[in-house]
Amino acid sequence: MSSHTEPLETGASRKAQLAVTWSRLSPLFSWLAAAIAIAFTAVFLWQAGVVSYLRPPEPIEPPPIESPTDTTTYEIKLTGYDKDNRPYSIIATKGRQDETNRDIMYLDQMLARFQNGAGSQYDITTTLGVYNKQDGSMDMRGDVVVKQGQRFTARMAQALAFIKTKSLSTTENVTVSFAEGTITSKGMEITDAGNRIRFFNGVKARFGQKTQEGDKTP
């Protein structure tokens, strides 16, 4: 008679081996499941834009600076009083202070306004003005226009003015328009606190159809 004890023992032994094998592989399956979960989470975050949000921003290149060591101010206005205690003002669309001499300012599209000794107002405009606060000088270059109310308008390429003493001079070609006609010359100066105007060097005055040559002092 055969015995059934050995087959039963063999089946039990196989189950025991499977149990041991499964217990050994369980940590591996756990780590694999965790890795898959992390991978799915990373894909989800990437699609949602979180990863790009957490990524450090691209460096932004700063705009170029005309003069890094200078101080620039926009829509600048300077005011003060001249030697006769009359107010004056200097307005510019942009002002830049000199790096070494802090009394000097470079002014773009400048307008200087002051009154002469008689109280008449002068307006001087220029493309570029170099203003020295120490002595009140204005070195003006580019489309200089000197206007005294309705009396006259003078145009020149360059002029030097002192706003506190209300004086101006130029050796450039000057064209003056006024009610009676025009004056052209190769120089002009305003003195006596803005009360006296003198033209010199090849002065030509035109009144209607008549032309006069020589110096002219209005």
Backbone torsions as a table, in degrees:
resi	resn	phi	psi	omega
1	MET	NA	133.2	-179.3
2	SER	-86.2	155.1	-177.5
3	SER	-105.5	142.3	177.5
4	HIS	-97.1	9.6	-177.8
5	THR	-70.2	-39.3	-175.9
6	GLU	-66.9	-46.1	177.8
7	PRO	-60.4	-39.4	179.5
8	LEU	-62.9	-40.8	-179.9
9	GLU	-66.4	-34.7	179.7
10	THR	-66.7	-42.0	178.3
11	GLY	-63.9	-39.8	179.8
12	ALA	-66.3	-37.2	-179.9
13	SER	-64.9	-40.5	179.1
14	ARG	-63.9	-41.1	178.2
15	LYS	-63.5	-38.1	179.7
16	ALA	-65.6	-40.9	178.9
17	GLN	-64.3	-41.7	177.6
18	LEU	-61.1	-39.6	-179.3
19	ALA	-64.7	-40.9	179.5
20	VAL	-66.3	-43.1	-180.0
21	THR	-61.7	-44.7	179.7
22	TRP	-62.8	-39.2	179.2
23	SER	-65.3	-32.2	178.3
24	ARG	-74.4	-34.5	-178.4
25	LEU	-84.2	-16.5	-177.4
26	SER	-56.9	-46.3	177.9
27	PRO	-60.8	-36.2	179.4
28	LEU	-64.7	-44.4	177.9
29	PHE	-63.3	-35.4	178.9
30	SER	-64.6	-45.6	178.2
31	TRP	-64.1	-38.6	178.8
32	LEU	-64.4	-41.4	178.3
33	ALA	-65.0	-38.7	178.4
34	ALA	-66.0	-39.6	179.3
35	ALA	-64.6	-41.5	178.2
36	ILE	-63.0	-41.9	179.3
37	ALA	-62.6	-42.4	178.6
38	ILE	-63.8	-40.1	179.6
39	ALA	-63.0	-45.2	177.5
40	PHE	-61.7	-39.4	179.0
41	THR	-64.6	-41.6	179.7
42	ALA	-63.8	-41.6	178.3
43	VAL	-63.4	-41.3	179.5
44	PHE	-63.3	-44.9	-180.0
45	LEU	-65.1	-37.5	178.9
46	TRP	-64.1	-44.7	179.2
47	GLN	-65.9	-31.9	-179.4
48	ALA	-79.0	-7.9	178.1
49	GLY	86.7	6.4	-177.9
50	VAL	-69.8	-37.2	-178.5
51	VAL	-64.9	-42.6	178.5
52	SER	-67.0	-30.2	177.2
53	TYR	-68.6	-39.4	-179.3
54	LEU	-76.3	-18.3	-179.8
55	ARG	-68.0	136.6	-179.8
56	PRO	-59.7	139.2	-176.8
57	PRO	-65.0	152.7	177.0
58	GLU	-67.1	139.0	-180.0
59	PRO	-62.9	136.3	-179.6
60	ILE	-97.6	125.0	-179.5
61	GLU	-76.4	124.9	-178.6
62	PRO	-67.3	150.3	178.8
63	PRO	-66.3	152.6	179.3
64	PRO	-65.3	142.8	179.1
65	ILE	-108.5	131.9	-176.7
66	GLU	-58.2	-53.2	179.6
67	SER	-139.7	96.6	-173.2
68	PRO	-57.7	-27.5	-176.3
69	THR	-90.5	-3.5	-178.7
70	ASP	-95.9	158.3	175.4
71	THR	-103.2	119.5	-176.3
72	THR	-111.0	134.8	177.9
73	THR	-128.0	139.2	-179.9
74	TYR	-102.4	146.8	-179.6
75	GLU	52.3	61.4	-176.8
76	ILE	-87.2	148.7	177.1
77	LYS	-141.1	124.0	178.3
78	LEU	-115.3	135.8	-179.4
79	THR	-131.6	158.7	178.9
80	GLY	-177.1	-167.4	-179.8
81	TYR	-129.2	140.5	179.9
82	ASP	-84.4	-172.2	-175.9
83	LYS	-67.0	-20.4	176.7
84	ASP	-94.7	13.1	179.2
85	ASN	63.1	29.2	174.7
86	ARG	-99.0	143.2	-176.3
87	PRO	-73.1	148.3	171.2
88	TYR	-137.4	161.6	179.8
89	SER	-145.4	149.5	176.1
90	ILE	-129.6	121.6	-177.5
91	ILE	-121.4	140.1	178.6
92	ALA	-145.9	151.8	177.4
93	THR	-71.9	-27.1	177.9
94	LYS	-154.4	139.2	179.0
95	GLY	-129.0	138.3	-179.5
96	ARG	-128.5	123.8	-177.9
97	GLN	-81.3	139.6	-179.7
98	ASP	-65.2	146.1	-175.5
99	GLU	-69.1	-37.6	-174.8
100	THR	-101.1	-39.9	-179.9
101	ASN	-107.1	104.1	-175.0
102	ARG	-73.6	-7.4	176.4
103	ASP	-82.7	-12.2	-176.2
104	ILE	-102.1	134.3	177.5
105	MET	-130.1	139.1	176.4
106	TYR	-99.2	119.2	-171.9
107	LEU	-114.6	130.9	176.4
108	ASP	-98.2	139.2	179.1
109	GLN	49.7	62.9	-172.8
110	MET	-88.2	143.8	171.9
111	LEU	-128.8	119.4	175.8
112	ALA	-109.8	135.3	-176.8
113	ARG	-133.6	128.3	178.9
114	PHE	-153.4	173.7	-179.4
115	GLN	-118.1	142.6	176.1
116	ASN	-80.7	-175.8	-176.7
117	GLY	-61.9	-28.4	-180.0
118	ALA	-86.6	-3.2	178.4
119	GLY	95.4	0.4	177.7
120	SER	-75.4	142.7	-174.8
121	GLN	-90.9	136.7	173.2
122	TYR	-108.9	138.1	171.0
123	ASP	-121.6	127.2	178.1
124	ILE	-123.8	124.4	177.7
125	THR	-120.9	151.9	178.5
126	THR	-159.1	158.5	178.3
127	THR	-69.5	-43.9	-178.8
128	LEU	-138.0	129.1	177.1
129	GLY	-127.7	136.7	175.1
130	VAL	-107.0	109.9	-174.1
131	TYR	-104.5	130.0	177.0
132	ASN	-108.9	111.7	-178.0
133	LYS	-67.3	-22.5	-176.3
134	GLN	-66.8	-48.0	-179.0
135	ASP	-113.2	1.4	177.8
136	GLY	73.4	20.6	-178.9
137	SER	-84.6	150.8	177.6
138	MET	-133.1	109.4	175.6
139	ASP	-91.4	108.1	-171.4
140	MET	-110.5	134.1	-178.3
141	ARG	-139.9	130.2	177.5
142	GLY	98.2	104.1	175.5
143	ASP	53.5	57.0	177.6
144	VAL	-80.2	126.7	179.9
145	VAL	-126.3	123.3	177.5
146	VAL	-110.7	123.0	-176.0
147	LYS	-130.7	132.2	175.0
148	GLN	-118.5	91.7	179.7
149	GLY	50.4	-130.5	177.1
150	GLN	-94.9	3.6	-174.9
151	ARG	-73.7	-52.0	179.7
152	PHE	-160.9	163.1	173.6
153	THR	-134.6	123.0	-179.0
154	ALA	-113.3	137.3	-179.2
155	ARG	-124.5	138.4	-179.3
156	MET	-157.5	168.8	-177.4
157	ALA	-88.5	-26.7	-176.0
158	GLN	-153.8	148.2	177.6
159	ALA	-160.2	154.5	175.4
160	LEU	-118.9	126.1	-177.8
161	ALA	-129.1	153.0	173.4
162	PHE	-122.0	106.3	-169.8
163	ILE	-70.8	-28.2	-178.9
164	LYS	-73.8	-31.8	177.3
165	THR	-98.9	-3.4	177.7
166	LYS	57.6	49.3	179.2
167	SER	-123.5	154.9	-178.6
168	LEU	-152.6	146.2	177.5
169	SER	-149.2	150.7	175.3
170	THR	-154.2	149.8	174.2
171	THR	-114.5	14.4	176.9
172	GLU	-89.3	166.7	175.6
173	ASN	-62.0	134.6	-176.5
174	VAL	-123.5	136.7	172.8
175	THR	-123.7	121.9	-176.7
176	VAL	-116.2	129.8	176.2
177	SER	-111.7	135.3	176.8
178	PHE	-148.4	177.2	-171.7
179	ALA	-60.4	-37.2	-175.5
180	GLU	-84.6	-13.8	-178.0
181	GLY	159.1	-143.2	-178.6
182	THR	-137.5	157.3	174.6
183	ILE	-132.4	133.3	173.0
184	THR	-122.4	144.0	179.2
185	SER	-158.6	174.9	177.2
186	LYS	-107.2	20.6	176.9
187	GLY	-178.5	155.3	179.3
188	MET	-156.9	149.7	173.6
189	GLU	-146.1	144.9	175.7
190	ILE	-116.4	123.5	-177.1
191	THR	-133.4	-172.5	176.7
192	ASP	55.1	52.1	177.8
193	ALA	56.5	34.8	177.4
194	GLY	84.1	5.5	-177.2
195	ASN	-90.3	-20.0	-175.0
196	ARG	-122.2	132.4	179.9
197	ILE	-124.1	130.9	-178.0
198	ARG	-130.6	133.7	175.3
199	PHE	-110.0	144.7	-178.8
200	PHE	-149.6	166.2	178.6
201	ASN	67.3	90.5	174.8
202	GLY	66.2	47.4	-177.6
203	VAL	-76.1	134.0	173.8
204	LYS	-129.9	123.5	179.4
205	ALA	-113.8	130.7	-179.7
206	ARG	-117.7	120.5	176.6
207	PHE	-117.4	104.5	-174.4
208	GLY	65.3	-118.5	179.4
209	GLN	-99.2	-0.1	-175.4
210	LYS	-97.7	137.7	179.2
211	THR	-119.3	131.5	178.1
212	GLN	-117.9	145.0	177.0
213	GLU	-119.7	143.7	-177.7
214	GLY	130.3	-178.6	178.3
215	ASP	-73.0	147.7	-179.7
216	LYS	-138.7	127.7	177.1
217	THR	-121.9	102.6	-179.3
218	PRO	-60.7	NA	NA
